[in-house]
Each structure stands twice: as structure tokens, then as C-alpha cells.
Amino acid sequence: MRLDASHESRNIEDRRGMRLPGGRRGGLGCAGLLVIVVIALVTGADPQRLLSILGGIEEQVPASSDVSTSVREDDPQAHFASRVLGTTESTWGRIFAASGSRYEEPVLVLFDGSVESACGYSSAAVGPFYCPGDHKVYLDLSFFRQLDRRFGAPGDFAQAYVVAHEVGHHVQNLMGVSDHVERARQRARSDEEANRYSVMLELQADCYAGVWGHDQQSLLDPGDLEEGLRAAAAIGDDTLQRQSQGYVAPESWTHGSSRMRVQWLKRGLETGDPRECDTFSELQ
């Protein structure tokens, strides 16, 4: 992708290098607990209540002092992710405006190893994710290396597709789709039925990533689209299950098969129309 001339998003939080996720300070430790016991003995206070109060103080430690809203000049991967986010802002801003709405831009949080969001504590092992609770996309840039080395899906467009997919979840959240799916999952009569709703949600995010890709035609190099399709196929549930456990269990899928992911990404790429991304019609 030719992104050098593309604007970088201002919606970046760089939390890499933070001592603890979410800007929290460390726990009280043994010495701190001993102090609590002494205070309780002297004052007659309930030690559990003292712990609760101090815990609440710790929870409120602001993270702003550890978070940067810009990236270093010598950090090409972070600049790349920022430019990709900028292109998603342009695409979805235009699409929302055409329907008379205003697009609320998400924030991209860069982290390394682990991070805390409104959705809880997560490690890099879960891969990139979107948290509807705080409208933020979370990305450990080491995942880009995994795409190449572990999943066999190298290339800058493959990396951009990952960001665009998570932004697709943000679009779903703004449109109320995420809440609707969550309610449907809670009403589901079995885990398999609940998983089917998750699959449809993920496939729609793939299609939305394709809608974004359709809008980037002038920035693409030969082979870019193939990189994205290869990445979608590499992270299909059936492919990952075959690699990890030697067999495929469709009832446990949460993201869809490689074929399904490629199919819906291609639909978005070919049409550029989010109205063509109704994956949920397959559930009727």
C-alpha cells in the first residue's frame, strides 16, 4: 500500500512500555498489608473496609501520565497503523455523512504484552480486539510479525486488513448491531446457536473491512488484495483448529471458516457498499 502521503490519525494512544495495564500502580504488598493490620488494631476499624477504600484509591490512579498520543519518528509500524486508521476515518466518515449521520472515530491503543480496557484485562495472545465499552481498538504490533511467521500471511495490506476489521466492529457498535447480537446470544438455547451469532458478527466486520479496502483502490499495489484475502483465509476457524488440534469442530466456531471469511471480505471489496454486508440474513 502507498500510504506515505496519507494523513495519520490523531486518535492514537501509545501505551507501550507502561509498567502495568491501565496505568494502575502495584498492589499493597506484604508491608502494606502489615500497615493495614496495625491501623485496624489501633483504631478498631474493619481491615476489609480499609482494603476496599485503598483499593478504590488505587483504581483511580490516572493513566494519562503513561500514555502518549503520538508515536516516535523512528517507529514505522506505528506510523503505518496510524495512517491505516486515518484512511478508515475518511472512508466511514464519508459513508456515515452520506446517510445523514456523523461518524464517531475510534481510538487505536498500541500496547505490548498486556493491556487493560473497559472490557477487562487482556494479553497479546488474544490478538487485536475492539472494546465496545470504550470505543477503542487494541493492537500489539507484534501481531503483524505473527501474521507473517505464524499464519503465513505477510504484506502491508494484510496488516491493514486486521486494523480495518477491528474498526468494522466499531461501526457495528455505532449502528447498534453489537448490542443486538449480544442480546441474541444471551437468548440462545445452546452454545452452538450463540456461536453462530458471533460468526455472523465477525463476518460482517470482514465485509466492512472489504468496504474500506474498496475505497483504497488508488493506494493499492499489485498483489495487495491477494495479501488481504490470504490473511482472511489464514485466520479462519477451521484452519486454526486443524493446526492446533488436528480436527475441525464447526459447532465451536466464533469467527467463521476460511472460505466464509474470504467470501465476505471479497463482497465488501467488490461492492464497496456496507448494505451488502448483511451476514445475518443467513440466520433467518
C-alpha positions, 0 to 999 in steps of 0.5 A: 500500500502507498500510504506515505502521503496519507494523513495519520490519525490523531486518535492514537494512544501509545501505551507501550512500555507502561509498567502495568495495564491501565496505568494502575500502580502495584498492589499493597504488598506484604508491608502494606498489608502489615500497615493495614493490620496495625491501623485496624488494631489501633483504631478498631476499624474493619481491615476489609473496609480499609482494603476496599477504600485503598483499593478504590484509591488505587483504581483511580490512579490516572493513566494519562501520565503513561500514555502518549498520543503520538508515536516516535519518528523512528517507529514505522509500524506505528506510523503505518497503523496510524495512517491505516486508521486515518484512511478508515476515518475518511472512508466511514466518515464519508459513508456515515455523512452520506446517510445523514449521520456523523461518524464517531472515530475510534481510538487505536491503543498500541500496547505490548504484552498486556493491556487493560480496557473497559472490557477487562484485562487482556494479553497479546495472545488474544490478538487485536480486539475492539472494546465496545465499552470504550470505543477503542481498538487494541493492537500489539504490533507484534501481531503483524510479525505473527501474521507473517511467521505464524499464519503465513500471511505477510504484506502491508495490506494484510496488516491493514486488513486486521486494523480495518476489521477491528474498526468494522466492529466499531461501526457495528457498535455505532449502528447498534448491531453489537448490542443486538447480537449480544442480546441474541446470544444471551437468548440462545438455547445452546452454545452452538446457536450463540456461536453462530451469532458471533460468526455472523458478527465477525463476518460482517466486520470482514465485509466492512473491512472489504468496504474500506479496502474498496475505497483504497483502490488508488493506494493499492499495489499489485498483489495487495488484495491477494495479501488481504484475502490470504490473511482472511483465509489464514485466520479462519476457524477451521484452519486454526483448529486443524493446526492446533488440534488436528480436527475441525469442530464447526459447532465451536466456531466464533469467527467463521471458516476460511472460505466464509471469511474470504467470501465476505471480505471479497463482497465488501471489496467488490461492492464497496457498499456496507448494505451488502454486508448483511451476514445475518440474513443467513440466520433467518 
